[in-house]
């Protein structure tokens, strides 16, 4: 499945769970330039999720977002599509990878 379809699925999942209200909110949450959102969904850009500058990401949010994605798609596919950046709190990336790995357990 393409990056764009996965991004759309993540947006839809978070919308269904009322975690994001609209595409602008989604883009702000993940540091995506809203003007590039459609380019991401058409697979013209690789998605890098940058957690720097944020503080106190809720465990429930991270598990629902990334564990939820892993319950729909293969772990290997997700890792091919998404890249995580967290220089401020590197352990956050390990937590996210654990949520992805343990999502089907």
C-alpha positions as CSV (number, residue, x, y, z in Angstrom):
1,X,0.0,0.0,0.0
2,X,1.3,3.5,-0.8
3,X,2.4,6.1,1.7
4,X,-0.4,8.3,0.6
5,X,-3.0,5.7,1.3
6,X,-1.5,5.0,4.7
7,X,-1.5,8.7,5.6
8,X,-5.1,8.9,4.6
9,X,-5.9,5.8,6.7
10,X,-4.1,7.4,9.7
11,X,-6.0,10.6,9.3
12,X,-9.3,8.6,9.0
13,X,-8.5,6.5,12.0
14,X,-7.7,9.6,14.2
15,X,-10.8,11.4,12.9
16,X,-13.1,8.4,13.7
17,X,-11.7,8.3,17.3
18,X,-12.2,12.1,17.5
19,X,-8.5,12.7,18.2
20,X,-8.3,15.1,15.3
21,X,-11.2,17.3,14.1
22,X,-10.0,18.2,10.6
23,X,-7.0,18.0,8.2
24,X,-5.6,21.3,9.6
25,X,-5.6,19.9,13.1
26,X,-4.0,16.6,11.8
27,X,-1.3,18.5,10.0
28,X,-0.5,20.7,13.1
29,X,-0.4,17.6,15.3
30,X,2.3,15.9,13.1
31,X,4.1,19.0,11.9
32,X,2.9,18.7,8.3
33,X,2.7,21.8,6.2
34,X,-1.0,21.8,5.3
35,X,-0.3,23.0,1.8
36,X,1.7,19.8,1.3
37,X,-1.0,17.4,2.7
38,X,-2.4,16.5,-0.7
39,X,1.2,15.9,-2.0
40,X,1.7,13.4,0.8
41,X,-1.5,11.6,0.0
42,X,-0.5,11.4,-3.7
43,X,2.9,9.8,-2.6
44,X,5.0,12.7,-3.8
45,X,6.7,13.2,-0.4
46,X,7.9,10.8,2.3
47,X,6.2,11.2,5.7
48,X,8.6,12.1,8.5
49,X,6.8,12.6,11.9
50,X,8.8,15.0,14.0
51,X,7.9,15.0,17.7
52,X,10.4,17.7,18.6
53,X,8.9,20.8,20.1
54,X,6.0,19.0,21.6
55,X,5.7,18.0,25.2
56,X,3.9,15.2,27.0
57,X,2.5,13.1,24.2
58,X,-0.2,11.0,25.8
59,X,0.5,7.3,25.9
60,X,-3.1,6.6,24.9
61,X,-2.8,8.9,21.8
62,X,0.5,7.2,20.7
63,X,-0.8,3.7,21.1
64,X,-4.1,4.5,19.4
65,X,-2.4,6.3,16.5
66,X,0.5,3.9,15.8
67,X,-0.7,0.7,17.5
68,X,-4.0,1.3,15.6
69,X,-2.2,1.6,12.4
70,X,-0.2,-1.6,13.1
71,X,-3.5,-3.4,13.7
72,X,-4.5,-2.6,10.1
73,X,-1.1,-2.9,8.4
74,X,2.0,-5.0,8.6
75,X,4.8,-3.7,10.9
76,X,7.3,-3.9,8.0
77,X,5.1,-1.8,5.7
78,X,4.7,0.9,8.4
79,X,8.4,1.2,9.0
80,X,9.0,1.5,5.2
81,X,6.5,4.4,5.0
82,X,6.9,6.4,8.3
83,X,10.1,7.9,9.7
84,X,10.1,9.2,13.3
85,X,12.2,12.1,14.6
86,X,12.5,13.0,18.2
87,X,15.8,14.6,19.2
88,X,14.3,16.1,22.3
89,X,13.1,12.8,23.6
90,X,14.7,9.9,21.7
91,X,13.0,7.2,23.9
92,X,9.7,8.3,22.4
93,X,10.7,6.6,19.2
94,X,11.4,3.3,21.0
95,X,7.9,3.6,22.7
96,X,6.2,4.1,19.3
97,X,8.1,1.1,17.8
98,X,7.0,-1.0,20.8
99,X,3.3,0.1,20.2
100,X,3.7,-1.0,16.6
101,X,5.3,-4.3,17.4
102,X,2.9,-5.2,20.2
103,X,-0.3,-4.0,18.5
104,X,-1.4,-7.5,17.5
105,X,-0.6,-9.2,20.8
